[in-house]
């Protein structure tokens, strides 16, 4: 009978411990019962692992090579561009002017002509067609003398973040230089660069392009120093104290200082635990979003003592997906390469810092 009471008491204590963990009061928060990624045991909480192997690097290089080989799109005239229009044999008809905010320029005989959004050949054809009513077989030329409508955005830890005009030959390193390079801050009486090129990101058409910023900017590697397109978004990460980010379906998404020995359960607890809409598993993103290493983690297995807690590393991102993500490869192939995950993390980065009480 005494043995039965002892067994019941142990069962109740285990139930209380799990209940406290789920309510945000995880007992013995520094368990030290870690499974260091990527050890493979029967009690390994890592169910799947992706990225940063020879195959993923091959895919990354092939992606950049396809970008380099893509045919450049014909330039389309924008409002603010300076254009020169000449008509053979009729110098009085030609004009050098800026395209107005409405996208138009004024031409003798024709009045206002819409050029914005047209390629140079389309603009030339439009002008020749209009002049054919007044001039026999007109031959016109259109030249863009100054481009002002093609812009890219640089944000984050650049010295002068903002919107920058580019030309057809502008590359990533050029944009970084236009933004003044790295921002600086005073540290121990010395100005130091704060840009973290290793974790910076390049987004084009809502897709994260897997660029090695250090190779592009510091070494001039042509494959990574890609040509810029209108609308490109460049985020320069900021070097700071080691941290971890908890985002997605948690009650309090935030970024917090990294503490040696911290584990996944402790980090989730600091975020108020997972929301009711969370998926069955948690994803740990390591080494930035441009070329990450990712782990699908069995949190329930950790809580019931079947698997070991995960030892976090500095700058890990803990992402808790919604419950409608049935497959890990949905995240890897569809969500991860897009700016959607970047926006989720960025939201957490703007939240207040938290420190362990």
C-alpha positions in Angstrom: 0.0 0.0 0.0 2.9 2.4 0.9 4.5 1.6 -2.5 1.3 2.5 -4.2 1.1 5.8 -2.4 4.7 6.6 -3.4 3.9 5.7 -7.1 0.8 7.9 -7.1 2.7 10.8 -5.5 5.4 10.5 -8.3 2.8 10.5 -11.0 1.1 13.6 -9.5 4.4 15.5 -9.3 5.1 14.7 -13.0 1.7 15.9 -14.0 2.2 19.1 -12.0 5.6 19.7 -13.7 4.1 19.4 -17.2 1.1 21.5 -16.2 3.4 24.3 -15.0 5.5 24.1 -18.2 2.4 24.6 -20.3 1.2 27.5 -18.2 4.5 29.3 -18.5 6.0 28.3 -15.2 8.4 25.6 -16.3 10.1 24.2 -13.2 13.9 23.7 -13.3 14.1 26.0 -16.3 17.8 25.3 -16.7 17.5 21.5 -17.1 20.9 21.0 -18.7 19.3 17.8 -20.2 20.1 18.9 -23.8 20.5 17.2 -27.1 23.1 19.1 -29.0 22.1 19.5 -32.7 22.6 17.5 -34.8 23.4 14.4 -32.7 21.3 11.4 -33.7 19.9 9.3 -30.8 16.6 7.5 -30.1 15.7 10.4 -27.8 16.7 13.1 -30.3 14.0 15.8 -30.5 15.1 16.8 -34.0 12.7 15.0 -36.4 14.0 16.6 -39.6 17.0 18.7 -40.6 17.5 20.8 -43.7 20.1 23.1 -45.2 23.8 24.0 -45.3 25.0 20.7 -46.7 26.6 20.1 -50.1 23.3 19.7 -51.8 21.8 22.9 -50.4 24.9 24.8 -51.4 24.7 23.4 -54.9 21.1 24.6 -55.1 22.0 28.0 -53.8 24.8 28.4 -56.4 22.5 27.2 -59.2 19.9 29.8 -58.2 22.4 32.6 -58.4 23.7 31.3 -61.7 20.2 31.4 -63.2 19.8 35.0 -62.0 23.1 35.9 -63.7 22.0 34.3 -66.9 18.6 35.8 -67.1 18.0 38.2 -70.0 17.8 41.7 -68.8 14.3 43.1 -69.2 14.0 46.1 -71.6 14.1 49.3 -69.7 10.8 51.0 -69.2 10.6 54.8 -69.0 9.6 56.2 -65.7 8.3 59.6 -64.5 11.3 61.8 -63.7 13.6 60.3 -66.4 15.3 62.8 -68.7 14.7 61.8 -72.3 15.9 63.2 -75.6 13.6 62.9 -78.7 15.0 63.5 -82.1 13.3 63.4 -85.5 15.5 63.0 -88.6 15.4 66.0 -90.8 13.2 68.0 -88.4 15.4 69.4 -85.6 12.6 71.8 -84.6 10.4 68.9 -83.6 13.0 67.3 -81.2 13.0 67.9 -77.5 15.1 67.2 -74.4 13.0 67.1 -71.3 12.0 65.3 -68.1 9.1 62.9 -68.1 6.4 64.6 -65.9 4.8 63.1 -62.8 1.9 62.1 -65.1 4.3 60.1 -67.3 4.0 62.5 -70.2 6.2 64.8 -72.3 5.3 67.6 -74.7 6.1 67.2 -78.5 5.5 69.6 -81.4 2.3 68.6 -83.3 1.4 65.9 -80.8 1.0 67.8 -77.6 1.3 65.5 -74.5 2.5 62.0 -75.2 2.5 59.2 -72.6 5.9 57.6 -72.3 5.9 56.2 -68.7 5.8 52.4 -68.7 6.9 52.1 -72.3 10.1 50.6 -73.5 12.4 52.9 -75.7 11.3 51.1 -78.9 7.6 51.4 -77.9 8.0 55.1 -77.2 9.7 55.6 -80.5 6.9 53.8 -82.4 4.3 55.8 -80.6 6.0 59.1 -81.6 6.5 58.0 -85.2 2.9 56.9 -85.5 1.6 60.3 -84.2 4.0 62.3 -86.4 3.1 60.4 -89.6 -0.1 62.5 -89.8 2.1 65.6 -90.2 5.5 64.4 -91.5 6.0 61.9 -94.4 7.8 58.7 -93.2 9.1 60.2 -89.9 12.2 58.6 -88.3 12.4 59.3 -84.6 14.9 58.3 -81.9 14.3 58.2 -78.1 17.3 58.3 -75.7 17.1 58.1 -71.9 19.8 60.6 -70.7 19.2 60.3 -66.9 17.3 57.5 -65.1 15.5 58.6 -61.9 12.6 56.2 -61.7 14.5 52.9 -61.1 15.0 52.6 -57.3 15.9 50.0 -54.7 15.4 50.2 -50.9 18.1 49.6 -48.3 17.0 49.3 -44.7 18.6 48.3 -41.4 22.1 49.0 -40.2 23.3 51.0 -43.2 24.8 54.5 -42.6 22.1 56.1 -44.7 19.2 53.7 -45.3 16.5 54.8 -47.8 15.5 54.7 -51.4 18.3 54.8 -54.0 18.3 55.4 -57.8 20.0 52.7 -59.8 21.2 52.2 -63.4 21.2 49.1 -65.6 24.7 48.3 -64.4 24.2 48.8 -60.6 25.0 45.9 -58.4 24.6 45.0 -54.7 27.9 46.4 -53.6 27.1 49.7 -55.4 23.9 50.0 -53.5 25.7 49.3 -50.2 28.2 52.0 -51.1 25.4 54.5 -52.0 23.9 53.9 -48.5 27.2 54.8 -46.9 28.2 51.3 -46.0 27.8 50.2 -42.4 26.3 52.4 -39.7 28.6 53.0 -36.7 28.2 53.2 -33.0 30.5 54.2 -30.1 31.9 51.2 -28.2 34.5 51.8 -25.5 35.3 55.2 -27.0 35.8 53.8 -30.5 33.5 54.0 -33.5 32.8 50.4 -34.7 30.8 49.1 -37.7 27.4 47.6 -36.7 26.5 45.9 -40.0 26.2 42.1 -39.8 26.7 41.1 -43.4 26.4 37.4 -42.6 22.8 37.7 -41.6 21.7 40.4 -44.1 19.0 39.7 -46.7 18.2 40.4 -50.3 14.5 40.3 -51.3 13.2 40.4 -54.9 9.6 39.9 -55.9 8.8 38.7 -52.3 11.5 36.0 -52.6 14.6 35.8 -50.4 17.6 35.5 -52.7 20.4 33.3 -51.1 23.2 35.8 -51.4 26.5 35.8 -49.5 26.8 39.5 -48.7 30.4 39.2 -47.4 31.5 37.6 -50.7 29.7 40.3 -52.7 30.7 43.4 -50.8 34.1 42.5 -49.3 35.5 40.3 -52.1 33.6 41.5 -55.2 32.4 38.0 -56.0 30.4 38.5 -59.3 28.0 35.6 -58.6 26.8 37.0 -55.3 27.2 40.7 -56.3 24.1 40.5 -58.5 22.7 43.2 -60.7 20.0 45.2 -59.1 16.4 45.4 -60.4 13.8 48.0 -59.8 12.0 47.3 -56.4 14.8 45.2 -54.9 14.8 45.3 -51.0 18.1 45.0 -49.2 18.1 44.5 -45.4 21.4 45.1 -43.6 21.3 43.2 -40.3 22.7 44.7 -37.2 25.5 43.2 -35.2 24.6 43.2 -31.5 24.8 41.2 -28.4 24.0 37.5 -29.1 20.2 37.0 -29.0 17.4 34.6 -29.8 14.1 35.4 -31.5 10.8 33.7 -30.7 8.0 34.3 -33.2 5.0 32.8 -34.9 2.2 31.2 -32.9 3.4 32.2 -29.4 1.6 34.5 -26.9 4.4 37.1 -26.7 6.7 37.1 -29.8 9.9 38.9 -28.9 13.7 39.0 -29.1 15.7 38.4 -26.0 19.4 38.3 -25.0 21.0 34.9 -25.4 22.2 33.2 -22.2 24.6 30.3 -22.2 22.8 27.1 -21.4 19.4 28.3 -22.5 17.1 25.7 -24.0 14.1 25.6 -26.3 11.6 25.0 -23.5 12.9 27.9 -21.5 12.6 30.2 -24.6 9.0 29.1 -25.3 8.2 29.7 -21.7 9.6 33.2 -21.8 7.2 33.9 -24.7 4.2 32.8 -22.7 4.2 29.4 -24.4 2.6 28.5 -27.7 -0.8 29.7 -28.8 -3.7 27.3 -29.2 -3.3 27.5 -33.0 0.2 26.2 -33.0 1.4 23.3 -35.2 2.5 20.0 -33.6 6.2 20.9 -34.0 8.5 23.9 -33.6 11.1 25.0 -36.2 14.5 26.3 -35.2 16.1 28.4 -37.9 19.9 28.8 -37.5 22.5 31.0 -39.3 20.2 33.6 -40.7 17.3 33.5 -43.2 19.3 33.8 -46.5 21.0 30.4 -46.2 19.6 28.8 -43.1 19.9 25.5 -41.4 16.5 24.3 -40.1 15.3 21.8 -37.5 11.8 20.4 -36.9 11.5 19.7 -33.2 9.2 17.4 -31.3 8.2 19.7 -28.3 5.6 17.3 -26.9 8.3 14.6 -26.8 10.5 16.9 -24.7 7.7 17.7 -22.3 6.8 14.1 -21.5 10.5 13.2 -21.0 10.7 11.1 -24.1 13.2 13.4 -25.8 16.0 15.8 -24.7 15.5 19.5 -24.6 17.3 21.4 -27.4 20.3 23.5 -26.5 20.0 26.8 -28.3 22.8 28.7 -30.0 23.3 32.5 -30.3 21.0 34.2 -32.9 18.7 31.2 -33.3 15.2 31.9 -34.5 12.4 29.8 -32.9 9.4 29.8 -35.2 6.1 28.2 -34.2 3.9 27.7 -37.3 0.1 27.6 -37.5 -1.7 24.3 -37.1 -2.7 24.3 -40.9 0.9 23.5 -41.8 0.7 19.7 -42.2 4.1 19.1 -43.7 7.5 20.4 -42.8 8.4 20.7 -46.5 5.6 23.2 -47.0 7.6 25.5 -44.8 10.9 24.7 -46.4 9.8 25.0 -50.0 7.0 27.6 -49.9 7.2 29.9 -46.8 10.9 30.0 -46.0 12.2 31.4 -49.4 9.7 34.2 -49.2 9.6 37.6 -47.5 6.7 36.4 -45.4 8.9 34.7 -42.9 11.2 37.7 -42.9 8.2 40.0 -42.0 7.2 37.6 -39.2 10.7 37.8 -37.7 11.0 41.5 -38.3 7.8 42.1 -36.3 9.4 40.3 -33.4 12.6 42.3 -33.7 10.7 45.5 -33.1 9.2 44.2 -29.9 10.8 45.1 -26.6 13.8 43.2 -25.4 13.3 40.9 -22.5 15.8 39.6 -20.0 15.6 36.6 -17.7 14.1 37.6 -14.3 
